[in-house]
């Protein structure tokens, strides 16, 4: 695979959002469908919807509505970059997303970073939010150390059982 320039997506959030979940940058599959966590093997939607006891919405509009109903904002730390495939380790020439903009729109109380790369990039670029940020194991199918239990515990601690 060769390196190419790619653009991310706008945030999903509104004034009711309380939890911000940040990924690093959309995968190739996500970029193909133009929405977050488009690879069916990624455990993000299964984990988040499962926590709330809901079926995974079948399309981006349904997923967007689910997030807003559950007061969850979703974005990626990287707005655009040069990347090889979906490899976080290949990301270069980063243009960061304007994450502080979400804090103007919404009353974010907690930030979950989906994986080490998202945490590293977010913490390095936006240290002012470090006190409210938690690194969770990446939901990527490439992460053999994923733990749904860690995600469920973090969600329960912040949102309560089932939101």
Phi and psi restraints in degrees (value plus and minus 20) as a CYANA .aco file:
   2 UNK   PHI    -124.1   -84.1
   2 UNK   PSI     137.8   177.8
   3 UNK   PHI     -91.5   -51.5
   3 UNK   PSI     119.2   159.2
   4 UNK   PHI    -165.3  -125.3
   4 UNK   PSI     141.5   181.5
   5 UNK   PHI    -105.2   -65.2
   5 UNK   PSI     117.6   157.6
   6 UNK   PHI    -159.2  -119.2
   6 UNK   PSI     129.8   169.8
   7 UNK   PHI    -129.3   -89.3
   7 UNK   PSI     124.4   164.4
   8 UNK   PHI    -107.9   -67.9
   8 UNK   PSI    -180.3  -140.3
   9 UNK   PHI    -134.8   -94.8
   9 UNK   PSI     141.1   181.1
  10 UNK   PHI     -90.9   -50.9
  10 UNK   PSI     142.4   182.4
  11 UNK   PHI     -91.5   -51.5
  11 UNK   PSI     134.8   174.8
  12 UNK   PHI    -123.7   -83.7
  12 UNK   PSI      92.8   132.8
  13 UNK   PHI    -189.0  -149.0
  13 UNK   PSI     141.1   181.1
  14 UNK   PHI    -167.1  -127.1
  14 UNK   PSI    -194.7  -154.7
  15 UNK   PHI     -86.2   -46.2
  15 UNK   PSI     -35.8     4.2
  16 UNK   PHI    -110.7   -70.7
  16 UNK   PSI     -30.1     9.9
  17 UNK   PHI     -81.9   -41.9
  17 UNK   PSI     115.6   155.6
  18 UNK   PHI    -140.3  -100.3
  18 UNK   PSI     -47.0    -7.0
  19 UNK   PHI    -135.6   -95.6
  19 UNK   PSI     109.9   149.9
  20 UNK   PHI    -129.4   -89.4
  20 UNK   PSI     101.8   141.8
  21 UNK   PHI    -126.5   -86.5
  21 UNK   PSI     104.7   144.7
  22 UNK   PHI    -134.3   -94.3
  22 UNK   PSI     107.6   147.6
  23 UNK   PHI    -116.1   -76.1
  23 UNK   PSI    -197.4  -157.4
  24 UNK   PHI    -105.3   -65.3
  24 UNK   PSI     -84.6   -44.6
  25 UNK   PHI    -179.6  -139.6
  25 UNK   PSI     126.0   166.0
  26 UNK   PHI     -81.5   -41.5
  26 UNK   PSI     122.6   162.6
  27 UNK   PHI     -91.1   -51.1
  27 UNK   PSI     149.7   189.7
  28 UNK   PHI     -76.0   -36.0
  28 UNK   PSI     -66.5   -26.5
  29 UNK   PHI     -81.4   -41.4
  29 UNK   PSI     -62.2   -22.2
  30 UNK   PHI     -84.0   -44.0
  30 UNK   PSI     -61.4   -21.4
  31 UNK   PHI     -85.3   -45.3
  31 UNK   PSI     -51.7   -11.7
  32 UNK   PHI     -85.2   -45.2
  32 UNK   PSI     -58.2   -18.2
  33 UNK   PHI    -117.0   -77.0
  33 UNK   PSI     -22.8    17.2
  34 UNK   PHI      40.6    80.6
  34 UNK   PSI      18.9    58.9
  35 UNK   PHI    -176.9  -136.9
  35 UNK   PSI     140.0   180.0
  36 UNK   PHI     -82.5   -42.5
  36 UNK   PSI     121.1   161.1
  37 UNK   PHI      32.3    72.3
  37 UNK   PSI      36.3    76.3
  38 UNK   PHI    -101.3   -61.3
  38 UNK   PSI     -34.9     5.1
  39 UNK   PHI     -95.8   -55.8
  39 UNK   PSI      99.6   139.6
  40 UNK   PHI     -81.1   -41.1
  40 UNK   PSI     -40.6    -0.6
  41 UNK   PHI    -100.9   -60.9
  41 UNK   PSI     -34.5     5.5
  42 UNK   PHI     -89.0   -49.0
  42 UNK   PSI     117.8   157.8
  43 UNK   PHI    -110.7   -70.7
  43 UNK   PSI     -14.7    25.3
  44 UNK   PHI     -78.1   -38.1
  44 UNK   PSI     -79.0   -39.0
  45 UNK   PHI     -85.4   -45.4
  45 UNK   PSI     -60.3   -20.3
  46 UNK   PHI     -80.4   -40.4
  46 UNK   PSI     -61.6   -21.6
  47 UNK   PHI     -90.9   -50.9
  47 UNK   PSI     -69.3   -29.3
  48 UNK   PHI     -88.5   -48.5
  48 UNK   PSI     -68.1   -28.1
  49 UNK   PHI     -85.5   -45.5
  49 UNK   PSI     -58.2   -18.2
  50 UNK   PHI     -81.8   -41.8
  50 UNK   PSI     -59.4   -19.4
  51 UNK   PHI     -77.3   -37.3
  51 UNK   PSI     -60.9   -20.9
  52 UNK   PHI    -106.9   -66.9
  52 UNK   PSI     -20.9    19.1
  53 UNK   PHI      50.5    90.5
  53 UNK   PSI      11.2    51.2
  54 UNK   PHI    -136.5   -96.5
  54 UNK   PSI     133.3   173.3
  55 UNK   PHI     -90.5   -50.5
  55 UNK   PSI     133.2   173.2
  56 UNK   PHI     -93.4   -53.4
  56 UNK   PSI     103.8   143.8
  57 UNK   PHI     -79.8   -39.8
  57 UNK   PSI     125.3   165.3
  58 UNK   PHI     -98.1   -58.1
  58 UNK   PSI     -35.6     4.4
  59 UNK   PHI    -162.9  -122.9
  59 UNK   PSI     147.7   187.7
  60 UNK   PHI     -76.7   -36.7
  60 UNK   PSI     -58.5   -18.5
  61 UNK   PHI     -82.7   -42.7
  61 UNK   PSI     -62.0   -22.0
  62 UNK   PHI     -85.7   -45.7
  62 UNK   PSI     -59.3   -19.3
  63 UNK   PHI     -87.2   -47.2
  63 UNK   PSI     -61.1   -21.1
  64 UNK   PHI     -81.2   -41.2
  64 UNK   PSI     -65.7   -25.7
  65 UNK   PHI     -83.1   -43.1
  65 UNK   PSI     -61.3   -21.3
  66 UNK   PHI     -78.2   -38.2
  66 UNK   PSI     -70.0   -30.0
  67 UNK   PHI     -78.9   -38.9
  67 UNK   PSI     -67.8   -27.8
  68 UNK   PHI     -85.8   -45.8
  68 UNK   PSI     -59.4   -19.4
  69 UNK   PHI     -82.2   -42.2
  69 UNK   PSI     -55.2   -15.2
  70 UNK   PHI    -111.2   -71.2
  70 UNK   PSI     -14.7    25.3
  71 UNK   PHI      42.2    82.2
  71 UNK   PSI      17.9    57.9
  72 UNK   PHI    -132.1   -92.1
  72 UNK   PSI     106.8   146.8
  73 UNK   PHI    -115.8   -75.8
  73 UNK   PSI     129.0   169.0
  74 UNK   PHI    -158.7  -118.7
  74 UNK   PSI     112.4   152.4
  75 UNK   PHI    -180.2  -140.2
  75 UNK   PSI     156.9   196.9
  76 UNK   PHI    -137.9   -97.9
  76 UNK   PSI     127.3   167.3
  77 UNK   PHI     -85.1   -45.1
  77 UNK   PSI     -58.4   -18.4
  78 UNK   PHI    -114.1   -74.1
  78 UNK   PSI     104.3   144.3
  79 UNK   PHI    -104.8   -64.8
  79 UNK   PSI     -57.3   -17.3
  80 UNK   PHI    -177.5  -137.5
  80 UNK   PSI     137.4   177.4
  81 UNK   PHI    -190.7  -150.7
  81 UNK   PSI     153.8   193.8
  82 UNK   PHI    -117.4   -77.4
  82 UNK   PSI     113.5   153.5
  83 UNK   PHI    -169.0  -129.0
  83 UNK   PSI     130.6   170.6
  84 UNK   PHI    -122.6   -82.6
  84 UNK   PSI      93.5   133.5
  85 UNK   PHI      38.7    78.7
  85 UNK   PSI    -142.5  -102.5
  86 UNK   PHI    -135.7   -95.7
  86 UNK   PSI      -7.2    32.8
  87 UNK   PHI     -97.2   -57.2
  87 UNK   PSI      90.7   130.7
  88 UNK   PHI     -76.1   -36.1
  88 UNK   PSI     -56.0   -16.0
  89 UNK   PHI     -89.9   -49.9
  89 UNK   PSI     -34.4     5.6
  90 UNK   PHI    -114.0   -74.0
  90 UNK   PSI     -23.8    16.2
  91 UNK   PHI     -82.6   -42.6
  91 UNK   PSI     108.4   148.4
  92 UNK   PHI    -159.9  -119.9
  92 UNK   PSI     146.5   186.5
  93 UNK   PHI      31.3    71.3
  93 UNK   PSI      33.9    73.9
  94 UNK   PHI     -93.2   -53.2
  94 UNK   PSI     114.0   154.0
  95 UNK   PHI    -132.8   -92.8
  95 UNK   PSI      95.9   135.9
  96 UNK   PHI     -94.4   -54.4
  96 UNK   PSI     127.6   167.6
  97 UNK   PHI     -88.5   -48.5
  97 UNK   PSI     133.2   173.2
  98 UNK   PHI    -104.1   -64.1
  98 UNK   PSI      48.4    88.4
  99 UNK   PHI     -75.8   -35.8
  99 UNK   PSI     -60.8   -20.8
 100 UNK   PHI     -75.9   -35.9
 100 UNK   PSI     -43.8    -3.8
 101 UNK   PHI     -78.8   -38.8
 101 UNK   PSI     -56.2   -16.2
 102 UNK   PHI     -84.1   -44.1
 102 UNK   PSI     -56.4   -16.4
 103 UNK   PHI     -91.2   -51.2
 103 UNK   PSI     -40.0     0.0
 104 UNK   PHI     -99.3   -59.3
 104 UNK   PSI     -59.8   -19.8
 105 UNK   PHI     -94.7   -54.7
 105 UNK   PSI     -66.0   -26.0
 106 UNK   PHI    -134.0   -94.0
 106 UNK   PSI     148.2   188.2
 107 UNK   PHI    -123.8   -83.8
 107 UNK   PSI      49.1    89.1
 108 UNK   PHI     -88.3   -48.3
 108 UNK   PSI     108.8   148.8
 109 UNK   PHI    -128.5   -88.5
 109 UNK   PSI     -40.2    -0.2
 110 UNK   PHI    -170.5  -130.5
 110 UNK   PSI     125.2   165.2
 111 UNK   PHI    -142.4  -102.4
 111 UNK   PSI     104.5   144.5
 112 UNK   PHI    -125.3   -85.3
 112 UNK   PSI     107.5   147.5
 113 UNK   PHI    -118.6   -78.6
 113 UNK   PSI     105.0   145.0
 114 UNK   PHI    -103.9   -63.9
 114 UNK   PSI      64.4   104.4
 115 UNK   PHI      84.8   124.8
 115 UNK   PSI     146.2   186.2
 116 UNK   PHI     -87.1   -47.1
 116 UNK   PSI     -59.1   -19.1
 117 UNK   PHI     -85.3   -45.3
 117 UNK   PSI     -64.5   -24.5
 118 UNK   PHI     -80.5   -40.5
 118 UNK   PSI     -62.7   -22.7
 119 UNK   PHI     -84.5   -44.5
 119 UNK   PSI     -66.7   -26.7
 120 UNK   PHI     -80.1   -40.1
 120 UNK   PSI     -68.5   -28.5
 121 UNK   PHI     -86.6   -46.6
 121 UNK   PSI     -64.8   -24.8
 122 UNK   PHI     -85.6   -45.6
 122 UNK   PSI     -66.6   -26.6
 123 UNK   PHI     -84.0   -44.0
 123 UNK   PSI     -57.2   -17.2
 124 UNK   PHI     -90.9   -50.9
 124 UNK   PSI     -58.5   -18.5
 125 UNK   PHI    -106.8   -66.8
 125 UNK   PSI     -53.1   -13.1
 126 UNK   PHI    -147.6  -107.6
 126 UNK   PSI      43.1    83.1
 127 UNK   PHI     -83.3   -43.3
 127 UNK   PSI     -38.3     1.7
 128 UNK   PHI     -83.9   -43.9
 128 UNK   PSI     -35.6     4.4
 129 UNK   PHI    -124.4   -84.4
 129 UNK   PSI     -11.0    29.0
 130 UNK   PHI     -80.6   -40.6
 130 UNK   PSI     -52.5   -12.5
 131 UNK   PHI     -89.4   -49.4
 131 UNK   PSI     -36.1     3.9
 132 UNK   PHI    -134.9   -94.9
 132 UNK   PSI      -8.7    31.3
 133 UNK   PHI    -127.5   -87.5
 133 UNK   PSI     117.8   157.8
 134 UNK   PHI    -149.9  -109.9
 134 UNK   PSI     114.0   154.0
 135 UNK   PHI    -111.1   -71.1
 135 UNK   PSI     105.5   145.5
 136 UNK   PHI    -133.6   -93.6
 136 UNK   PSI     137.8   177.8
 137 UNK   PHI     -84.5   -44.5
 137 UNK   PSI     119.0   159.0
 138 UNK   PHI     -78.5   -38.5
 138 UNK   PSI     117.1   157.1
 139 UNK   PHI    -103.2   -63.2
 139 UNK   PSI     -19.8    20.2
 140 UNK   PHI     -78.9   -38.9
 140 UNK   PSI     122.6   162.6
 141 UNK   PHI     -83.9   -43.9
 141 UNK   PSI     -36.2     3.8
 142 UNK   PHI     -99.1   -59.1
 142 UNK   PSI     -27.6    12.4
 143 UNK   PHI    -117.8   -77.8
 143 UNK   PSI      85.1   125.1
 144 UNK   PHI     -94.2   -54.2
 144 UNK   PSI     -33.4     6.6
 145 UNK   PHI    -117.4   -77.4
 145 UNK   PSI      -6.0    34.0
 146 UNK   PHI     -77.9   -37.9
 146 UNK   PSI     120.0   160.0
 147 UNK   PHI    -154.1  -114.1
 147 UNK   PSI      89.7   129.7
 148 UNK   PHI     -83.2   -43.2
 148 UNK   PSI     -51.5   -11.5
 149 UNK   PHI     -81.0   -41.0
 149 UNK   PSI     -58.2   -18.2
 150 UNK   PHI     -85.2   -45.2
 150 UNK   PSI     -63.9   -23.9
 151 UNK   PHI     -82.2   -42.2
 151 UNK   PSI     -68.1   -28.1
 152 UNK   PHI     -80.8   -40.8
 152 UNK   PSI     -61.1   -21.1
 153 UNK   PHI     -84.8   -44.8
 153 UNK   PSI     -62.9   -22.9
 154 UNK   PHI     -84.9   -44.9
 154 UNK   PSI     -63.4   -23.4
 155 UNK   PHI     -83.8   -43.8
 155 UNK   PSI     -63.4   -23.4
 156 UNK   PHI     -84.7   -44.7
 156 UNK   PSI     -60.4   -20.4
 157 UNK   PHI     -82.0   -42.0
 157 UNK   PSI     -60.6   -20.6
 158 UNK   PHI    -104.0   -64.0
 158 UNK   PSI     -66.1   -26.1
 159 UNK   PHI    -118.9   -78.9
 159 UNK   PSI     -34.9     5.1
 160 UNK   PHI      68.8   108.8
 160 UNK   PSI     152.4   192.4
 161 UNK   PHI     -90.6   -50.6
 161 UNK   PSI      88.7   128.7
 162 UNK   PHI      57.0    97.0
 162 UNK   PSI      -4.7    35.3
